[in-house]
């Protein structure tokens, strides 16, 4: 039997090998991508650093591949907050934060094995916190988070004695230059914590903290104490102690007690004498003002249509409805006001008005030239020098209004005008006390001003009454 050996062409050989070749290329590419992946690992615990010292923050790649051609970046809270940058095979300082310039150094001795360390010199309080270690290659990037804990011991506590307090001696302890915020306490010789009179832990301008703690040492308590200031992060403390001799504690002297009582009584007597002297002077001023008493009557041509005047023009009250009166320019509208008939362009004048138990009224003087139409603003700038009762409060019509303290509610008010002196004074005739005085400069004619006021229902039937001042000024004689 004879057979024929099959023949193969070159094209057939290539066609059969192509799938395997493609598979091999894909496998090599996948291997290359896998080999380009890495992770970044840092220490699994906070790194401690002392103030003014240095700290070393280390990171490494896994697997151990070279980082010479990579970008290595250390930053704080933001990617752009660069602490140190290594790129293109060298350190880059152009984008570094100003506070780290000249203080960082990248240790590259083991960079070919993927291990780098950042050394920070001259450690400050602001260096405390988290840092990110970032590696970037052409194919991938990864990062790790580290924490730097800065700590510093402050100065030895300085203890000072600052006088007597609460029957004992006040002692104050101060210490500065701590980071982070320290703890401070007083202890007795047995190490027991003593209560503090005051305690203050406050930041300094340089970011460090200072402690100030005080204690009052009494003769009966421990006279030997120690001040301890502790750094909780370092678990270290500084301590100073003080001992107070018995002779420094205050002694109660019977003569001093007697002298204190006498001085207190004298102070009370002086205050009483000053009060009665002031009251006597106020009454004398009021009595002198009464010497210039004048007969004041109400001018019906100025009265608001809702006001009701008595026939003798000595009383005015707010009526229930408007009266049909001529709307002359002198008449107040809509304010329920009325002026006195008399006008004063000089000299001294005094008159008294009974207000009774009314809850709202205005009294005083005004320029004759004030506008009678529209709202009234009771201020000297608008031509009014008036005292007001509103919602149980007495006020002077200033801008803003001035509260007038009243010890006894006045049922009768005296008004005294001293034109040349530029004064308008108000007196409580009930207890003969001075209430308030306006001071300024007058021009033109001034006239007495009255407003009987309204209550919350819109009316207040009780009138204002112009009282005659007794000839010898010995009391009020209102009808």
C-alpha positions as CSV (number, residue, x, y, z in Angstrom):
1,X,0.0,0.0,0.0
2,X,1.4,3.2,-1.0
3,X,0.4,6.5,0.5
4,X,0.9,10.0,-0.2
5,X,2.6,12.3,2.4
6,X,0.4,15.4,2.9
7,X,2.0,18.7,2.1
8,X,1.7,22.0,4.1
9,X,2.1,25.5,2.8
10,X,3.8,28.3,4.8
11,X,0.5,30.3,4.9
12,X,-1.2,27.5,6.7
13,X,1.5,27.4,9.4
14,X,1.2,31.1,10.2
15,X,-2.6,30.9,10.3
16,X,-2.5,28.1,12.9
17,X,0.1,29.9,15.1
18,X,-1.6,33.3,15.2
19,X,-4.1,32.7,18.1
20,X,-1.3,31.5,20.4
21,X,0.8,34.6,19.6
22,X,-2.1,36.9,20.4
23,X,-2.7,35.1,23.7
24,X,1.0,35.4,24.6
25,X,0.9,39.2,23.9
26,X,-2.2,39.7,26.0
27,X,-0.6,37.7,28.9
28,X,2.5,39.8,28.7
29,X,0.5,43.1,28.8
30,X,-1.6,41.9,31.7
31,X,1.6,41.0,33.6
32,X,3.0,44.4,32.9
33,X,-0.2,46.1,34.2
34,X,-0.2,44.0,37.3
35,X,3.4,44.7,38.0
36,X,2.7,48.4,37.8
37,X,0.2,48.3,40.7
38,X,1.5,49.1,44.3
39,X,0.4,50.2,47.7
40,X,1.8,52.8,50.1
41,X,2.3,51.9,53.7
42,X,3.1,54.2,56.6
43,X,3.5,53.7,60.4
44,X,0.4,52.3,62.1
45,X,0.8,54.6,65.1
46,X,1.2,58.4,65.7
47,X,4.8,59.8,65.4
48,X,5.9,61.8,68.4
49,X,8.0,64.9,68.1
50,X,9.3,67.5,70.6
51,X,9.1,71.2,70.1
52,X,12.2,72.7,68.5
53,X,13.3,69.1,67.6
54,X,12.8,67.1,64.5
55,X,10.5,64.4,63.2
56,X,10.9,61.7,60.6
57,X,7.9,60.5,58.6
58,X,8.5,57.3,56.7
59,X,6.5,55.5,53.9
60,X,7.3,52.6,51.7
61,X,5.9,50.9,48.6
62,X,4.7,47.3,48.4
63,X,6.0,45.5,46.5
64,X,9.5,47.0,46.7
65,X,9.8,48.9,43.5
66,X,11.9,51.9,42.8
67,X,10.4,55.3,43.3
68,X,13.2,57.2,41.6
69,X,11.0,58.0,38.6
70,X,7.8,58.7,40.6
71,X,6.3,61.8,42.0
72,X,6.5,61.7,45.8
73,X,4.4,64.3,47.5
74,X,3.8,65.1,51.2
75,X,0.8,67.4,51.9
76,X,-1.5,68.4,54.7
77,X,-5.3,68.8,54.5
78,X,-5.3,69.6,50.8
79,X,-3.4,68.2,47.8
80,X,-2.1,71.7,47.1
81,X,-0.9,72.2,50.7
82,X,2.5,70.9,49.9
83,X,5.0,70.1,52.7
84,X,7.6,68.6,50.3
85,X,7.5,67.6,46.6
86,X,9.9,65.2,44.8
87,X,9.4,65.0,41.0
88,X,11.5,64.3,37.9
89,X,14.3,62.9,40.0
90,X,14.8,65.9,42.2
91,X,13.2,68.0,45.0
92,X,10.8,70.7,43.9
93,X,10.5,73.7,46.2
94,X,8.5,76.2,44.1
95,X,5.0,75.1,45.4
96,X,6.1,74.3,49.0
97,X,4.1,76.0,51.8
98,X,6.0,79.0,53.2
99,X,5.9,77.7,56.8
100,X,7.9,74.6,55.7
101,X,10.6,76.3,53.5
102,X,14.0,75.4,54.7
103,X,12.7,72.9,57.3
104,X,12.2,69.8,55.2
105,X,14.5,67.1,53.8
106,X,13.6,64.0,51.8
107,X,15.7,61.0,52.8
108,X,16.3,59.1,49.5
109,X,19.0,56.5,50.6
110,X,16.5,53.6,50.1
111,X,14.4,55.1,47.3
112,X,15.3,52.3,44.8
113,X,13.5,49.9,47.2
114,X,10.5,52.2,47.4
115,X,11.2,53.6,50.8
116,X,11.4,57.3,51.5
117,X,11.3,59.4,54.7
118,X,10.6,63.1,55.3
119,X,12.6,64.9,58.0
120,X,11.1,68.1,59.4
121,X,13.4,70.3,61.4
122,X,12.6,72.9,64.1
123,X,9.2,71.4,65.1
124,X,6.5,73.9,65.8
125,X,2.9,73.6,67.3
126,X,1.5,74.2,63.9
127,X,3.2,71.0,62.6
128,X,0.8,68.9,64.8
129,X,-1.7,66.8,62.9
130,X,-2.2,64.6,59.9
131,X,0.1,64.3,56.8
132,X,-0.5,62.4,53.5
133,X,2.3,60.5,51.8
134,X,1.5,60.3,48.1
135,X,3.3,58.2,45.3
136,X,2.5,58.5,41.6
137,X,3.9,56.5,38.7
138,X,3.0,56.6,35.0
139,X,0.4,53.9,35.5
140,X,-0.9,54.3,39.1
141,X,-0.9,56.4,42.3
142,X,-1.5,55.6,45.9
143,X,-1.3,57.4,49.3
144,X,-1.1,56.7,53.0
145,X,-2.1,58.8,56.0
146,X,0.2,59.6,58.9
147,X,-0.2,61.5,62.2
148,X,2.4,63.7,63.8
149,X,1.9,64.5,67.5
150,X,3.8,67.5,68.7
151,X,4.5,67.9,72.4
152,X,6.5,70.2,74.6
153,X,7.2,70.7,78.3
154,X,6.7,74.2,79.6
155,X,8.6,76.2,82.2
156,X,8.9,75.1,85.8
157,X,5.9,76.5,87.7
158,X,6.6,79.9,89.3
159,X,4.6,80.3,92.6
160,X,3.9,83.8,94.1
161,X,2.0,85.0,97.1
162,X,-0.5,87.7,96.2
163,X,-2.1,88.9,99.4
164,X,-4.9,87.9,101.7
165,X,-8.3,86.5,100.6
166,X,-11.2,85.0,102.5
167,X,-9.3,84.7,105.8
168,X,-6.3,83.1,104.2
169,X,-3.4,83.8,101.8
170,X,-3.9,83.7,98.0
171,X,-1.1,81.8,96.2
172,X,-0.8,81.8,92.4
173,X,1.1,79.4,90.2
174,X,2.1,80.2,86.6
175,X,3.8,78.2,83.9
176,X,4.2,78.9,80.1
177,X,5.4,77.2,77.0
178,X,3.3,74.0,77.0
179,X,1.9,72.0,74.1
180,X,-0.7,70.7,73.8
181,X,-3.0,72.2,76.5
182,X,-1.6,71.1,79.9
183,X,-3.4,70.1,83.1
184,X,-2.7,72.0,86.4
185,X,-3.5,71.2,90.0
186,X,-2.5,71.8,93.6
187,X,-1.5,68.9,95.8
188,X,-0.9,68.4,99.5
189,X,2.3,66.7,100.9
190,X,0.5,63.3,100.5
191,X,-0.2,63.9,96.9
192,X,-3.9,64.5,97.3
193,X,-5.5,67.0,94.9
194,X,-6.6,70.3,96.5
195,X,-9.5,72.5,95.3
196,X,-8.4,75.5,93.4
197,X,-9.7,79.1,93.9
198,X,-9.3,79.7,90.1
199,X,-7.8,78.1,87.1
200,X,-7.0,79.5,83.6
201,X,-5.4,77.7,80.7
202,X,-5.0,80.1,77.8
203,X,-3.1,80.1,74.4
204,X,-0.1,82.3,73.8
205,X,0.7,84.2,70.7
206,X,3.2,81.5,69.5
207,X,0.6,78.7,69.7
208,X,1.8,77.4,73.0
209,X,-0.2,77.3,76.2
210,X,0.2,78.9,79.6
211,X,-1.4,77.8,82.9
212,X,-2.4,80.0,85.8
213,X,-3.9,78.3,88.9
214,X,-4.6,79.9,92.3
215,X,-5.4,78.5,95.8
216,X,-6.3,80.1,99.1
217,X,-4.2,78.7,102.0
218,X,-5.7,79.1,105.5
219,X,-4.1,78.6,108.8
220,X,-6.2,75.5,109.4
221,X,-5.4,73.9,106.1
222,X,-2.1,72.5,104.8
223,X,0.5,75.3,104.8
224,X,2.8,73.3,102.4
225,X,1.4,72.7,98.9
226,X,2.9,71.9,95.5
227,X,1.8,73.1,92.0
228,X,1.9,70.4,89.3
229,X,1.6,71.1,85.6
230,X,1.3,68.0,83.4
231,X,1.5,67.3,79.7
232,X,-1.1,64.5,79.1
233,X,0.5,63.6,75.7
234,X,3.9,63.0,77.2
235,X,2.6,61.9,80.6
236,X,5.3,64.2,82.1
237,X,4.9,67.0,84.6
238,X,6.8,69.8,86.3
239,X,6.3,70.6,89.9
240,X,7.1,73.4,92.4
241,X,6.2,73.7,96.1
242,X,5.7,76.4,98.6
243,X,5.4,76.6,102.4
244,X,3.7,79.4,104.2
245,X,4.8,80.3,107.7
246,X,2.1,80.9,110.4
247,X,3.2,84.5,111.0
248,X,1.9,85.4,107.5
249,X,-1.7,84.5,108.3
250,X,-4.0,87.3,109.2
251,X,-4.9,87.7,112.9
252,X,-8.2,89.0,114.2
253,X,-7.4,92.1,116.3
254,X,-10.3,93.2,118.6
255,X,-9.2,96.9,118.1
256,X,-9.3,96.4,114.4
257,X,-12.8,94.9,114.6
258,X,-14.0,97.8,116.7
259,X,-12.4,100.3,114.3
260,X,-14.1,98.6,111.3
261,X,-17.5,98.8,113.0
262,X,-16.9,102.5,113.9
263,X,-15.8,103.3,110.3
264,X,-18.8,101.5,108.9
265,X,-21.2,103.5,111.2
266,X,-19.4,106.7,110.2
267,X,-19.8,105.8,106.5
268,X,-23.6,105.3,107.0
269,X,-23.9,108.6,108.9
270,X,-22.0,110.4,106.2
271,X,-24.2,109.0,103.5
272,X,-27.4,109.9,105.5
273,X,-26.0,113.4,106.0
274,X,-25.3,113.8,102.3
275,X,-28.7,112.6,101.4
276,X,-30.5,115.0,103.8
277,X,-28.2,117.8,102.7
278,X,-29.0,117.1,99.0
279,X,-32.7,116.9,99.9
280,X,-32.5,120.2,101.8
281,X,-30.8,121.9,99.0
282,X,-33.4,120.6,96.5
283,X,-36.2,121.9,98.8
284,X,-34.5,125.3,99.1
285,X,-34.2,125.5,95.3
286,X,-37.9,124.7,95.0
287,X,-38.8,127.3,97.7
288,X,-36.8,129.9,95.8
289,X,-38.5,129.0,92.6
290,X,-41.9,129.5,94.3
291,X,-41.0,133.1,94.9
292,X,-41.5,133.7,91.1
293,X,-45.0,132.2,90.9
294,X,-47.2,133.6,88.1
295,X,-50.9,133.2,87.3
296,X,-51.1,130.8,84.3
297,X,-54.3,130.3,82.3
298,X,-55.1,128.1,79.3
299,X,-55.5,129.6,75.8
300,X,-58.7,128.1,74.2
301,X,-57.5,129.3,70.7
302,X,-54.7,126.7,70.9
303,X,-56.7,123.8,72.4
304,X,-57.2,120.7,70.3
305,X,-60.9,120.1,69.5
306,X,-61.1,117.1,71.8
307,X,-59.9,119.1,74.9
308,X,-62.5,120.4,77.3
309,X,-61.4,123.5,79.3
310,X,-63.1,124.8,82.4
311,X,-64.7,128.3,82.5
312,X,-61.9,129.7,84.5
313,X,-59.4,128.1,82.1
314,X,-57.5,126.4,84.9
315,X,-58.5,122.8,84.1
316,X,-58.2,120.7,80.9
317,X,-59.3,117.2,80.2
318,X,-59.7,115.0,77.2
319,X,-63.3,114.7,76.0
320,X,-65.1,111.8,74.4
321,X,-65.6,113.6,71.0
322,X,-64.3,116.4,69.0
323,X,-65.9,119.9,69.4
324,X,-67.0,122.0,66.4
325,X,-64.3,124.7,66.7
326,X,-62.6,126.9,64.1
327,X,-59.5,125.3,62.6
328,X,-57.3,128.3,63.2
329,X,-53.5,128.1,62.7
330,X,-52.9,128.4,66.4
331,X,-54.9,125.3,67.3
332,X,-53.1,121.9,67.8
333,X,-54.4,119.2,65.6
334,X,-54.3,116.2,65.9
335,X,-52.3,116.2,69.1
336,X,-54.4,116.8,72.2
337,X,-52.3,119.8,73.4
338,X,-53.0,123.3,74.7
339,X,-50.8,126.3,75.6
340,X,-50.9,128.8,78.3
341,X,-52.2,132.2,77.5
342,X,-49.2,133.9,78.9
343,X,-45.9,134.1,77.0
344,X,-42.5,134.7,78.5
345,X,-39.5,136.4,76.7
346,X,-37.4,136.9,79.8
347,X,-37.2,136.7,83.6
348,X,-38.1,133.8,86.0
349,X,-41.5,132.2,86.1
350,X,-43.0,129.4,88.3
351,X,-46.3,127.5,88.2
352,X,-47.7,124.3,89.6
353,X,-50.0,121.7,88.0
354,X,-52.0,118.9,89.8
355,X,-51.7,115.6,87.9
356,X,-53.3,113.5,90.5
357,X,-53.2,109.8,89.7
358,X,-53.3,110.2,85.9
359,X,-51.3,107.6,84.0
360,X,-50.4,109.8,81.0
361,X,-49.5,113.5,80.7
362,X,-47.0,116.0,79.3
363,X,-46.0,119.2,81.0
364,X,-43.4,122.0,80.2
365,X,-42.8,124.9,78.0
366,X,-42.5,125.4,74.2
367,X,-41.6,128.1,71.7
368,X,-44.6,130.2,70.7
369,X,-43.5,129.5,67.1
370,X,-43.8,125.7,67.1
371,X,-46.0,124.1,64.4
372,X,-49.5,123.3,65.7
373,X,-50.4,120.9,62.9
374,X,-49.3,117.3,62.6
375,X,-47.3,115.2,65.1
376,X,-45.5,116.7,68.0
377,X,-41.9,115.7,68.9
378,X,-41.0,116.6,72.4
379,X,-37.3,117.6,72.2
380,X,-35.5,120.9,72.7
381,X,-34.4,120.7,69.0
382,X,-38.1,120.9,68.1
383,X,-38.9,123.7,70.5
384,X,-40.2,121.7,73.5
385,X,-38.8,121.4,77.0
386,X,-41.2,118.9,78.6
387,X,-41.5,116.1,81.2
388,X,-43.6,113.0,80.3
389,X,-45.4,110.3,82.1
390,X,-46.0,107.2,79.9
391,X,-46.8,103.6,81.0
392,X,-45.8,104.4,84.6
393,X,-42.4,105.8,83.5
394,X,-41.3,109.4,83.9
395,X,-39.0,110.7,81.2
396,X,-37.5,114.0,80.1
397,X,-38.2,114.9,76.4
398,X,-34.6,114.6,75.2
399,X,-33.2,112.7,72.2
400,X,-33.2,109.9,73.2
401,X,-35.5,110.3,76.1
402,X,-33.9,110.5,79.6
403,X,-35.4,108.3,82.4
404,X,-36.3,110.3,85.6
405,X,-36.0,108.2,88.8
406,X,-39.0,109.0,91.1
407,X,-39.0,107.9,94.7
408,X,-42.4,109.3,95.5
409,X,-45.1,109.5,92.8
410,X,-45.9,113.2,92.2
411,X,-49.5,114.2,92.5
412,X,-48.5,117.8,91.8
413,X,-45.6,119.1,89.6
414,X,-43.9,122.5,89.7
415,X,-42.4,124.0,86.6
416,X,-39.7,126.8,86.9
417,X,-38.5,128.8,83.9
418,X,-35.3,130.8,84.2
419,X,-35.1,132.4,80.7
420,X,-31.7,134.1,81.1
421,X,-30.0,131.0,82.6
422,X,-31.5,128.8,79.9
423,X,-33.1,126.4,82.4
424,X,-36.4,124.7,82.7
425,X,-36.7,122.7,86.0
426,X,-39.3,120.3,87.2
427,X,-40.1,119.7,90.9
428,X,-42.1,117.0,92.8
429,X,-44.3,119.2,95.0
430,X,-45.5,116.1,96.8
431,X,-42.1,115.4,98.5
432,X,-40.4,118.7,97.6
433,X,-37.7,117.1,95.5
434,X,-36.0,118.2,92.3
435,X,-36.9,115.9,89.3
436,X,-35.1,117.2,86.2
437,X,-33.6,120.4,84.7
438,X,-33.1,121.2,81.0
439,X,-30.2,123.5,80.1
440,X,-29.8,125.5,76.9
441,X,-30.3,128.8,75.3
442,X,-33.7,130.4,74.6
443,X,-34.8,132.8,71.9
444,X,-38.2,134.2,71.2
445,X,-41.3,133.9,73.4
446,X,-41.9,130.7,75.5
447,X,-45.4,129.5,76.6
448,X,-46.5,126.9,79.1
449,X,-47.4,123.6,77.4
450,X,-50.0,121.0,78.6
451,X,-51.2,117.6,77.3
452,X,-53.7,115.7,79.6
453,X,-52.9,112.5,77.7
454,X,-55.0,109.4,76.9
455,X,-55.3,106.0,78.5
456,X,-55.4,102.6,76.8
457,X,-59.1,103.1,76.0
458,X,-58.5,106.4,74.3
459,X,-59.7,108.7,77.0
460,X,-58.6,109.9,80.4
461,X,-61.3,112.0,82.0
462,X,-59.2,113.2,85.0
463,X,-58.1,116.8,84.3
464,X,-54.8,118.6,84.6
465,X,-55.3,121.5,87.1
466,X,-53.3,124.7,87.3
467,X,-52.9,125.3,91.0
468,X,-52.5,128.7,92.8
469,X,-49.2,128.9,94.6
470,X,-49.7,130.1,98.2
471,X,-48.4,133.6,98.9
472,X,-46.0,132.4,101.6
473,X,-45.2,129.2,99.6
474,X,-46.1,127.0,102.5
475,X,-48.0,124.2,100.7
476,X,-50.3,123.4,97.9
477,X,-53.8,124.8,97.9
478,X,-55.5,123.1,94.9
479,X,-59.3,123.3,95.0
